[in-house]
Amino acid sequence: MEGGSMPHHDEIDAGLPIERRTIEVIPDAERHGTPRNQFTLWFGANMQITAIVDGALAVVFGADALWAIIGLLLGNILGGIVMALHSAQGPRLGLPQMISSRAQFGVLGAVVPLLLVIVMYLGFAATGTVLAGQAVNKILHVDNSTVGILVFGALTAVVAVTGYRLIHVIGRIATVVGIIGFTYLTIRLFAEYDVSAYVGTESFDIATFVLAISLGAGWQLTFGPYVADYSRYLPRTTSARTTFWSTFAGSVLGSQWAMTLGALVAAVAGKAFLGNQVGFIGDLAGPSAIALLIYLVIVVGKLTVNCLNAYGGFMSILTSVTAFNGRSHTTQAARAAYIVGFTVVSMLIAIGASADFLDNFKNFVLVLLMVFTPWSAINLIDYYLISRERIDIPALYDPDGRYGRWNFAALACYTLGILAQIPFLAQKLYTGPITDLLGGADISWIVGIVFTAAIYYPLAHRTSNPPDRMIYPADAVAATHVPAE
């Protein structure tokens, strides 16, 4: 690790104590770990059943498996770049991602995209819980779907309440079991089916190819609002470049492997996979003892990412609440209550989820893409090009400080960035007029990034007032190793 040879204690120490930090800056004395931890966390979080489903969607909705895999790879790379640029902010700022967005939107203004972020976490937590609950039911040999959902939800709450350290431990476990399990499933797929007969059989179609790119990009971009939450404990001297590449490699490699498997499964299995995703994967595993282990792989992978959703949901709710009450932290009891409450709501949604899971999930991901690409464009342009990595951190907690209550210019750009995408949408409920001219290809997310960047940069360049150096709270800095500004 560049410049980071000084972890104060190892990632795993005795007892894995319950995390006490929330939305405040992580003091230098509590920083620890290496960028390698980012790789295992994001690799493990992506080697999971929902990523398989996401990859399968491209084929289910018409793409040839070969073109689907290529499109998914392009999307994962493009979205992964944006996602990892957010992660690289963590060590320098020591802040949750959405607290830092107050620098762009204002202390109260940041709540506007936060409300959408909370909906996103609930949606992903609920859809993931449905699939993980099916795997739990297979392990327990019960048919009541509610049982699996409740068991999995309880596991999620325990890990998320314990916090950052245990989440990273689960991520490392998920990486190991994911590699073993997914390697076995890939071998089994090629052993049971003549996969080559199902790949490259359809001609190239631009609309489904762009859909595959969008599914890959959307998967990565939706990590943006919380990815820095898991790099903020790294020592402040950690190289941003190393953090970027560790996060990017883990997330893109893990998701692409899972999505490729999903595309191939959908190509060879068709309707057999659509109606019973978890059951099909278990049947593919073969003997019941091995199928049981694969169900455990599914549960561990989903547990990793579901804990990220619960933890991120709690941080987003707390960021919203504290924007109005002026606090910068909360008690452990309140922290636990937020996480348990969030998890309970996600379980209730999961229990009442529609049977039309695949179609709803596709539309859910693509709608989220529409609201998060403008947010990412604004956050990254401000941090890297306008503020040039200089943030007045105490002002992020002060509505009367440098960033104010509302940044109406940024909020207007954000709103316009969403509206600009509408003519380019290809959704179940609405297809934009320009989409028809493009043969059904949905390029709304590209429009969202480019258009928002084009209108925000010149406006922010004239109106922003960044500090001339990074300003940290006095109690967060260890004077013995403060890097030169």
Order of alpha helices (4+ residues) and beta strands (2+ residues): alpha-alpha-alpha-alpha-alpha-alpha-alpha-alpha-alpha-alpha-alpha-alpha-alpha-alpha-alpha-alpha-alpha-alpha-alpha
